[in-house]
Amino acid sequence: MRRQSFCLLTATLAVALCLPASAQHVHPAGEPAHDAADAAIGTLSFPTSTRSPQAQKAFETGVRWLHLFEYDNARASFAQAQKLDPGFALAYWGEAMTYFNSIWHVDATKEGRAALAKLAPTPAARAAKAPTAREKAFLDTTEKLFGPGTMEARQANFLASSATLASQYPDDDEAQLLHALALLGADPNGRNEANYAEAARLAGAVLARNRQHPGAAHFLIHAVDDPAHAAMGLDAARALADINPASAHAQHMTSHIFFGLGRWDDAIAANRAAVKLQEDGRKQKGLSPGRCGHAIDWLQYAYYQAGRVHEARQTLADCIHDAGVMTSVALLKPSVEANEMAQRQLLIQDSLLDLHITSLVEGGRDAVRDATLLVGMGAAGHFGGPELFARGYVAALAGNADKARAYLAALRAVAAQPPSDEERALHLGEYLDIQADMLQAVIDAHEGRMDAAVARVRTAAANSDALPFQFGPPMTAKPPHELLGELLLQQGKPADALAEFDKAQKSTPNRALTLLGRARALKATGDTTGAAQAFSQLAAQWHAADADLPVLAEVREGAKPQDAKVVRTPE
């Protein structure tokens, strides 16, 4: 989820969690210490001019962690390199790079500039401490990144500097990957097909030369983690998992490809591995469990697609439990290091909403009880909008039109607010408008205005299609084309519904409710063979589904071989 400051109160917690704004993704601290994991994060070669072999080793370890977006570990390694060789210019370059991630829309400018200032007070003085032209060129990329101007202007300057670096050193893997990284975050509007294609080409070339390179596999996955291109990243996903067993983010990152391909068993395994690394790291540090976070959110969504609803619900229960424990720690042990506490709180904030929204939408009309779980959100701003949609959606499906309309009014009011300066989620306001139209459509359908409902969702689907693809669980929680297909089925138009379910498959492959709707649409058209094949696909996806899953019997019955469709020719 994407957030602004707000207070969140759960029915099982007697305290409010009032938390600051943060980045698009928050990944927990607590992974294995960098020394212990040094041999488990891939290999690379980044020659420099330092005369200290120990500083060089620490620097290359830092670069490997940097490529994996494991910034705490990277920072520790770069600090070690600086201590061993105080004049090691690229060690300060590396530390500065840990304070910026354009993919996540993180821009800690003050900290990045401070890291560079430790080397020397001015860009010219810092450049003088870089002994070679190549090292000066690398240093220039961070000078541009943390120079004057807006984030967008600095990103453009960073892209230009990295392009120069890459062209000057075409055989330098690190120069090529730095340019790939700049390309991935260059467009402030989000995914840019041309930039992503070039980043994929650069990262793929490095991976071909060094299959053990953590950055090559990682950046390639980021460049192709949409359904149209995800197949190109399957080998990189396997490579990233194999060469980085100590990196929780690397293990999670493979699931970007698995989501793009609808491979839910693989996605579950990847995120469970990531969560285990996170929890093992916390245990090593003597911290209480913290089963909230980005990997947990993705794990829950994958559980639902695999029909493993009990496990999906357990993820929300675990996060609620750990949220209470973490809050107690904050109250009872004020000596807990502030940064660690803040980071853990941000994980709570993200997950409690993400997990709850997913549970409501996936549960549909059966989630009425769950919709009462969160009893107050405070001033959530845009970030709280998807929660309003989810609760209104459940109310509308359950026939409580008055409550649904109240949530709709609140959602439209939130969507009408201008984004705050701290809001880093791309197009969040536009997605809220889409969700508001979808909620209105569900209300319309419940009250018998089917034509209006269908027309409204068609508009919502078109608006959603016009936005850049967002990786992971769908931004709208309920994909518009899936909802449109369901409404058309209700309207008795199965052929039209089938077309919408097929469109939904393009952006959310193998989503369970889409597959179910598609199978029902085929059955309703009289295509018994096609319906059996569609039900069989979902039955196979649900091979480990809960035995008491309500629609499991329908799916298994539908998957049985049927008589072929009889097509009669006119006499």
PyMOL commands that set and color helices and strands:
alter all, ss='L'
color gray80, all
select helices_A, chain A and resi 38-40+53-67+71-84+89-97+109-117+123-128+133-145+151-168+173-184+193-209+214-223+230-243+248-261+264-284+294-305+309-332+338-367+370-372+381-397+401-416+428-446+450-465+480-490+494-507+512-525+528-541+552-558
alter helices_A, ss='H'
color red, helices_A
select strands_A, chain A and resi 6-10+17-19+100-101+106-107+374-376
alter strands_A, ss='S'
color yellow, strands_A
deselect
rebuild
show_as cartoon
